[in-house]
Amino acid sequence: MGLYTALRLQRKLKPELQRGDVEIVVVSPDPYMTYQPFLPEATAGNISPRHVVVPLRRVLTECRLLVGEAQSIDHAKRVATVATLATQETGRTEQITYDELVLAPGSVSRTLPIPGLADHGIGFKTVEEAIGLRNHVIEQMDIASSTRDPAIRDAALTFVFVGGGYAGVEALGELEDMARFAARYYHNVKRDDMKWILVEATNRILPEVGEEMGKYAVTELRRRNIDVRMETRLESCADRIAVLSDGSRFPNRTVVWTAGVKPHPILAATDLPLNEHGRLKCTPQLTVDGATHAWAAGDAAAVPDLTAKEPGKETAPNAQHAVRQAKLLGDNIAHALRGEELETYAHKYVGSVASLGLHKGVAHIYGRKLKGYPAWFMHRAYHLSRVPTFNRKARVLAEWTLAGLFKREIVSLGSLEHPRAEFELAAGGKPSRDPKGSS
Ligand SMILES: Cc1cc2nc3c(=O)[nH]c(=O)nc-3n(C[C@H](O)[C@H](O)[C@H](O)COP(=O)(O)OP(=O)(O)OC[C@H]3O[C@@H](n4cnc5c(N)ncnc54)[C@H](O)[C@@H]3O)c2cc1C
């Protein structure tokens, strides 16, 4: 959500930017920001991939964008070492000197040393993963449709999701919904031929929406024939067989790993203080505790939760806090540069909304519990209000409106991931595409 900070800063520091007193440099591995809560809708095909992302150059017109990845930060010397797209060719990194540092690198998937996971698993944090997964699922249906071999069919139509948080439940809910719809157009793949399995290590899913709504989500998923296994862990997925801690085994071609996140590894490559979970220790003003001229927000920042009943609590890593913190952070940097008093971050978590597929959802927000269509509607309204820029809001709304008038798209453009395959074949080489459609 560093984008929100940069947007805020370029607005608040307009006079200083015009005079050339200030320069804002944004370092990002991609030239776009991804609004992650929309990824499940993108995987279902309800929003096109380019509308889930915001092009940084288009909106950060007063900032200098450097497409690259910060590899380390020496805050004592005020230098960040950045690997850019050119680094692979030149072997040289960029050294960026700065006066104020903002760190908002988010989190990365927390994986475990489970046999086969690194080879066969796929995460669900990026737009590439969301679209890759959509193409992969439809491709598996095509594979199943083109063979009578029961073992191949069965493996192709078995989809295992590990982790019952937002990402896992929403991705599974949306993809199963899309696949069930797509099955109408296959003469030999029926909805009941598919196995959708959710594996969760604890005894509840979607803890963010509260216990009652979490139970409702389980009932709703099971009603749709989704196999929800609580207090169960994935023990292996070697040889493309998912082995669960309850002893069951599922040959498959799809393991989606959404079992939690951990702080981004870049944080360990700085000389800034981290807490025991590896997040940056922050003050309620969003400065890094014990360092000067360093600021942080979002999943990477351990910010004291001033609204919590028990002391010592930190704000949870979610979009609600990340967006609000990023905006306040922008304001506070402007205050600091002008010698003004800093504002304090205190936001009481208002609850959560989650989609379980088209017209289905759960919500526990502002003390109200909603399920089914009203919750799903609330989910869309909430995230539409949060996605940055009017342009993106308008495009997403237009897509939803059109989707209400026409049937869903069920096409897989998996071949987009292998754009040279056709030409390689024509030129007499071996096509690089894996016919088994590995993810
Ligand atoms: C599928 C999914 C659904 C979700 N749904 C919800 C929801 O419904 N409600 C909710 O509240 N939360 C939800 N979340 C969580 C929410 O999206 C995150 O908490 C939020 O995005 C965190 O914001 P952030 O700015 O800290 O990190 P991010 O949004 O992850 O942004 C971090 C940015 O830093 C960049 N970066 C990383 N490393 C470097 C580096 N070394 N150098 C330069 N740049 C770097 C990344 O490329 C990225 O652009 C969901 C998450 C996922 C994955």
The ligand as an SDF file (V2000), in Angstrom:
LIG
                    3D

 53 58  0  0  0  0  0  0  0  0999 V2000
   -6.0400  -13.1040   -2.0330 C   0  0  0  0  0  0  0  0  0  0  0  0
   -6.0290  -12.1120   -0.8970 C   0  0  0  0  0  0  0  0  0  0  0  0
   -7.2280  -11.5910   -0.4360 C   0  0  0  0  0  0  0  0  0  0  0  0
   -7.2420  -10.6790    0.6130 C   0  0  0  0  0  0  0  0  0  0  0  0
   -8.4400  -10.1740    1.0190 N   0  0  0  0  0  0  0  0  0  0  0  0
   -8.4680   -9.2720    2.0250 C   0  0  0  0  0  0  0  0  0  0  0  0
   -9.7010   -8.7020    2.4540 C   0  0  0  0  0  0  0  0  0  0  0  0
  -10.7600   -9.0670    1.9420 O   0  0  0  0  0  0  0  0  0  0  0  0
   -9.6510   -7.7750    3.4520 N   0  0  0  0  0  0  0  0  0  0  0  0
   -8.4810   -7.3780    4.0360 C   0  0  0  0  0  0  0  0  0  0  0  0
   -8.4930   -6.5270    4.9420 O   0  0  0  0  0  0  0  0  0  0  0  0
   -7.2970   -7.8920    3.6560 N   0  0  0  0  0  0  0  0  0  0  0  0
   -7.2500   -8.8280    2.6630 C   0  0  0  0  0  0  0  0  0  0  0  0
   -6.0460   -9.3450    2.2530 N   0  0  0  0  0  0  0  0  0  0  0  0
   -4.8080   -8.8830    2.9050 C   0  0  0  0  0  0  0  0  0  0  0  0
   -4.3330   -7.5560    2.3300 C   0  0  0  0  0  0  0  0  0  0  0  0
   -4.3470   -7.6020    0.9260 O   0  0  0  0  0  0  0  0  0  0  0  0
   -2.9330   -7.2180    2.8430 C   0  0  0  0  0  0  0  0  0  0  0  0
   -2.9950   -7.1630    4.2550 O   0  0  0  0  0  0  0  0  0  0  0  0
   -2.4480   -5.8580    2.3150 C   0  0  0  0  0  0  0  0  0  0  0  0
   -2.3210   -5.9010    0.9030 O   0  0  0  0  0  0  0  0  0  0  0  0
   -1.1020   -5.4880    2.9230 C   0  0  0  0  0  0  0  0  0  0  0  0
   -0.6450   -4.2820    2.3740 O   0  0  0  0  0  0  0  0  0  0  0  0
    0.9110   -3.9540    2.3200 P   0  0  0  0  0  0  0  0  0  0  0  0
    1.0630   -2.6210    1.6940 O   0  0  0  0  0  0  0  0  0  0  0  0
    1.5240   -4.1530    3.6430 O   0  0  0  0  0  0  0  0  0  0  0  0
    1.5320   -5.0530    1.3400 O   0  0  0  0  0  0  0  0  0  0  0  0
    1.2480   -5.3670   -0.2070 P   0  0  0  0  0  0  0  0  0  0  0  0
   -0.1050   -4.9290   -0.6300 O   0  0  0  0  0  0  0  0  0  0  0  0
    1.6200   -6.8130   -0.3750 O   0  0  0  0  0  0  0  0  0  0  0  0
    2.2920   -4.4380   -0.9830 O   0  0  0  0  0  0  0  0  0  0  0  0
    3.6930   -4.6100   -0.8480 C   0  0  0  0  0  0  0  0  0  0  0  0
    4.3780   -4.0890   -2.0980 C   0  0  0  0  0  0  0  0  0  0  0  0
    5.7690   -4.0070   -1.8640 O   0  0  0  0  0  0  0  0  0  0  0  0
    6.4600   -4.5400   -2.9820 C   0  0  0  0  0  0  0  0  0  0  0  0
    7.7560   -5.0540   -2.5530 N   0  0  0  0  0  0  0  0  0  0  0  0
    7.9980   -6.2080   -1.9060 C   0  0  0  0  0  0  0  0  0  0  0  0
    9.3150   -6.3570   -1.6940 N   0  0  0  0  0  0  0  0  0  0  0  0
    9.9370   -5.2820   -2.2130 C   0  0  0  0  0  0  0  0  0  0  0  0
   11.3000   -4.8760   -2.3150 C   0  0  0  0  0  0  0  0  0  0  0  0
   12.3000   -5.6220   -1.8470 N   0  0  0  0  0  0  0  0  0  0  0  0
   11.5730   -3.7110   -2.9490 N   0  0  0  0  0  0  0  0  0  0  0  0
   10.5680   -2.9540   -3.4300 C   0  0  0  0  0  0  0  0  0  0  0  0
    9.2580   -3.3000   -3.3550 N   0  0  0  0  0  0  0  0  0  0  0  0
    8.9530   -4.4430   -2.7680 C   0  0  0  0  0  0  0  0  0  0  0  0
    5.5250   -5.6440   -3.4830 C   0  0  0  0  0  0  0  0  0  0  0  0
    5.7920   -5.9800   -4.8410 O   0  0  0  0  0  0  0  0  0  0  0  0
    4.1750   -5.0030   -3.2920 C   0  0  0  0  0  0  0  0  0  0  0  0
    3.8140   -4.2280   -4.4090 O   0  0  0  0  0  0  0  0  0  0  0  0
   -6.0090  -10.2730    1.2130 C   0  0  0  0  0  0  0  0  0  0  0  0
   -4.7950  -10.7990    0.7470 C   0  0  0  0  0  0  0  0  0  0  0  0
   -4.7950  -11.7120   -0.2990 C   0  0  0  0  0  0  0  0  0  0  0  0
   -3.4790  -12.2680   -0.7970 C   0  0  0  0  0  0  0  0  0  0  0  0
  1  2  1  0
  2  3  1  0
  2 52  2  0
  3  4  2  0
  4  5  1  0
  4 50  1  0
  5  6  2  0
  6  7  1  0
  6 13  1  0
  7  8  2  0
  7  9  1  0
  9 10  1  0
 10 11  2  0
 10 12  1  0
 12 13  2  0
 13 14  1  0
 14 15  1  0
 14 50  1  0
 15 16  1  0
 16 17  1  0
 16 18  1  0
 18 19  1  0
 18 20  1  0
 20 21  1  0
 20 22  1  0
 22 23  1  0
 23 24  1  0
 24 25  2  0
 24 26  1  0
 24 27  1  0
 27 28  1  0
 28 29  2  0
 28 30  1  0
 28 31  1  0
 31 32  1  0
 32 33  1  0
 33 34  1  0
 33 48  1  0
 34 35  1  0
 35 36  1  0
 35 46  1  0
 36 37  1  0
 36 45  1  0
 37 38  2  0
 38 39  1  0
 39 40  1  0
 39 45  2  0
 40 41  1  0
 40 42  2  0
 42 43  1  0
 43 44  2  0
 44 45  1  0
 46 47  1  0
 46 48  1  0
 48 49  1  0
 50 51  2  0
 51 52  1  0
 52 53  1  0
M  END
$$$$
